[in-house]
Amino acid sequence: MNWSKLGIFAGGVLAGTAGVKILSSKDAKKVYTHCTAAVLRAKDVVVDQATILQENCQDIYEDAKQINHDRAEKEQDSEIKEEITEA
């Protein structure tokens, strides 16, 4: 029997058991809670920034539509003036 491999296996089991105990301790839960709270705060910031960006994009879109509308009106007025001048 290979005692070296058995010792490594036993050490792994022991480390795994200790790891589970550490990860489920009250201190670890506090860390998880604080990390989760930080993520939620970050999410709120990202959502706020996305909302601002969306509003700005909507403003840009509406301004661009107005520019195109004004340009089309000018072209139409220009065509009407040319027709009147030619007649």
Backbone bond lengths (Angstrom), bond angles and torsions (degrees), N, CA, C in turn:
res aa  C-N    CA-C-N  psi(-1)  N-CA   C-N-CA  omega(-1)  CA-C   N-CA-C  phi
1 M - - - 1.449 - - 1.530 108.24 -
2 N 1.313 116.24 141.02 1.451 121.79 -177.66 1.536 108.69 -92.87
3 W 1.324 116.11 104.57 1.464 121.67 -176.11 1.531 111.62 -69.93
4 S 1.288 116.93 -26.04 1.465 121.02 -179.17 1.535 110.36 -65.36
5 K 1.327 114.76 -47.88 1.465 118.90 179.92 1.521 111.14 -66.24
6 L 1.319 117.00 -38.10 1.461 121.02 177.72 1.528 110.46 -64.15
7 G 1.329 117.19 -39.63 1.471 121.22 178.24 1.530 111.59 -65.61
8 I 1.327 116.45 -40.34 1.478 120.13 178.04 1.517 110.07 -64.81
9 F 1.339 117.11 -42.45 1.455 121.17 178.36 1.528 111.06 -61.61
10 A 1.326 116.60 -46.66 1.468 121.29 -179.56 1.533 110.25 -62.75
11 G 1.334 115.86 -40.10 1.470 119.00 177.60 1.523 111.80 -64.11
12 G 1.316 116.60 -38.03 1.468 120.82 177.37 1.511 112.05 -64.82
13 V 1.322 116.11 -42.79 1.468 120.29 178.00 1.519 110.18 -63.23
14 L 1.311 116.72 -43.84 1.463 121.39 179.62 1.531 110.90 -63.13
15 A 1.335 116.87 -44.97 1.471 120.95 179.12 1.528 110.62 -64.29
16 G 1.336 116.70 -39.97 1.465 120.42 178.50 1.513 111.90 -63.95
17 T 1.316 116.28 -42.38 1.462 120.54 178.83 1.525 110.70 -64.98
18 A 1.314 116.44 -44.31 1.469 120.26 178.15 1.522 110.12 -64.28
19 G 1.333 116.85 -38.68 1.460 120.89 179.25 1.515 112.27 -62.15
20 V 1.327 116.52 -41.93 1.464 120.78 178.02 1.515 110.23 -63.04
21 K 1.322 117.04 -42.53 1.470 120.68 178.51 1.522 110.65 -61.98
22 I 1.324 116.48 -44.23 1.472 120.90 -179.07 1.524 110.48 -64.68
23 L 1.328 116.67 -44.89 1.471 120.61 -177.43 1.521 112.85 -67.97
24 S 1.324 117.79 -22.65 1.464 119.79 -179.65 1.532 112.24 -102.38
25 S 1.310 118.15 11.73 1.467 120.65 -179.42 1.535 110.55 -77.10
26 K 1.335 114.92 165.13 1.465 120.44 179.74 1.525 111.51 -62.81
27 D 1.325 116.70 -39.57 1.464 120.11 178.96 1.525 111.24 -62.80
28 A 1.315 115.96 -41.65 1.465 119.88 179.07 1.529 109.93 -64.31
29 K 1.326 117.09 -39.97 1.462 120.58 179.10 1.522 110.76 -63.16
30 K 1.339 117.01 -36.70 1.466 119.97 176.54 1.516 110.59 -63.50
31 V 1.329 115.87 -42.15 1.464 119.72 178.30 1.525 110.07 -62.17
32 Y 1.324 117.42 -45.34 1.461 121.23 178.69 1.526 110.72 -60.01
33 T 1.325 116.17 -41.12 1.464 120.72 -179.39 1.519 110.81 -64.42
34 H 1.320 117.53 -44.70 1.466 120.90 179.45 1.529 111.08 -65.87
35 C 1.308 116.60 -39.83 1.470 119.76 177.96 1.525 110.74 -64.60
36 T 1.322 116.83 -42.04 1.460 120.86 178.59 1.520 110.81 -64.26
37 A 1.330 117.37 -40.52 1.462 120.82 177.52 1.531 110.44 -62.42
38 A 1.321 117.25 -40.79 1.471 120.72 178.60 1.526 110.75 -64.12
39 V 1.311 116.91 -40.68 1.468 120.27 178.42 1.522 110.62 -64.34
40 L 1.319 117.15 -40.68 1.469 120.31 178.62 1.527 111.24 -64.43
41 R 1.349 116.76 -39.41 1.464 119.49 176.17 1.519 110.60 -63.41
42 A 1.306 116.58 -42.63 1.466 120.77 179.41 1.525 110.26 -63.51
43 K 1.325 116.18 -39.31 1.465 120.01 178.22 1.523 110.48 -60.99
44 D 1.325 117.22 -42.39 1.462 121.13 179.11 1.528 110.91 -61.07
45 V 1.310 116.89 -41.96 1.467 120.66 178.92 1.526 110.27 -63.69
46 V 1.321 116.76 -44.42 1.461 120.42 -179.43 1.529 110.53 -63.75
47 V 1.321 117.23 -42.42 1.462 120.52 179.33 1.530 109.98 -63.66
48 D 1.325 117.82 -42.49 1.468 120.80 178.15 1.523 111.09 -61.53
49 Q 1.331 117.15 -44.64 1.465 120.80 179.44 1.528 110.98 -65.13
50 A 1.323 117.25 -38.84 1.465 120.68 178.41 1.520 110.70 -64.52
51 T 1.322 117.00 -38.28 1.457 120.84 177.86 1.526 110.92 -64.50
52 I 1.323 116.66 -44.25 1.469 120.82 178.20 1.527 110.07 -61.83
53 L 1.322 116.84 -44.54 1.461 121.36 179.27 1.523 110.76 -61.58
54 Q 1.309 117.12 -42.40 1.457 121.52 179.89 1.532 110.42 -63.54
55 E 1.330 117.11 -42.27 1.461 120.70 178.49 1.527 110.40 -63.82
56 N 1.328 117.61 -42.43 1.459 120.91 178.52 1.524 111.38 -63.27
57 C 1.314 116.59 -40.96 1.467 120.21 178.50 1.528 110.63 -64.37
58 Q 1.307 116.65 -38.94 1.467 120.33 177.83 1.528 110.21 -64.06
59 D 1.334 117.62 -42.49 1.466 121.16 177.19 1.525 110.98 -61.01
60 I 1.326 116.61 -44.14 1.469 120.98 179.56 1.527 110.16 -62.32
61 Y 1.314 116.19 -43.49 1.466 120.63 179.51 1.525 111.29 -61.22
62 E 1.324 116.58 -45.68 1.467 120.00 -179.86 1.534 110.89 -64.74
63 D 1.336 117.72 -41.26 1.462 120.76 177.36 1.522 111.15 -62.60
64 A 1.318 116.96 -40.93 1.468 120.51 179.01 1.526 111.00 -64.89
65 K 1.328 117.39 -40.40 1.462 120.10 176.30 1.521 111.10 -61.66
66 Q 1.343 116.65 -40.51 1.465 120.55 179.86 1.526 110.72 -66.05
67 I 1.330 117.02 -41.31 1.469 120.78 178.35 1.524 109.75 -60.44
68 N 1.316 117.63 -46.05 1.469 120.79 178.84 1.514 111.86 -64.43
69 H 1.315 117.29 -38.32 1.466 120.93 177.63 1.528 110.31 -64.00
70 D 1.332 117.19 -46.72 1.466 121.11 178.82 1.521 111.02 -61.60
71 R 1.323 116.63 -40.82 1.463 121.45 -179.80 1.530 110.56 -64.67
72 A 1.316 116.92 -42.06 1.465 120.69 178.59 1.522 110.62 -63.97
73 E 1.324 117.62 -39.69 1.468 120.87 177.67 1.526 111.07 -63.32
74 K 1.344 117.36 -42.97 1.460 121.25 178.71 1.527 110.75 -62.04
75 E 1.337 116.62 -42.64 1.462 120.13 178.91 1.519 110.66 -63.99
76 Q 1.318 116.41 -40.77 1.462 120.61 179.19 1.529 110.10 -65.46
77 D 1.332 117.70 -43.74 1.466 121.33 177.34 1.518 110.45 -62.15
78 S 1.326 117.05 -40.21 1.455 121.86 179.63 1.523 110.55 -64.04
79 E 1.321 118.27 -41.32 1.459 122.23 178.49 1.518 110.81 -65.48
80 I 1.342 116.76 -40.47 1.465 120.57 178.70 1.522 109.81 -63.98
81 K 1.340 118.67 -42.54 1.467 121.76 179.24 1.519 110.86 -62.86
82 E 1.361 116.67 -39.69 1.466 120.72 179.34 1.527 110.14 -64.37
83 E 1.341 117.94 -39.92 1.445 121.63 179.78 1.522 110.48 -66.16
84 I 1.337 116.67 -39.79 1.461 121.02 179.51 1.519 109.33 -66.65
85 T 1.335 117.67 -42.04 1.446 122.08 -178.73 1.530 110.68 -66.16
86 E 1.305 117.94 -38.18 1.455 122.33 -179.65 1.512 111.88 -71.84
87 A 1.319 117.74 -26.70 1.480 121.19 -175.61 1.495 112.99 -80.18
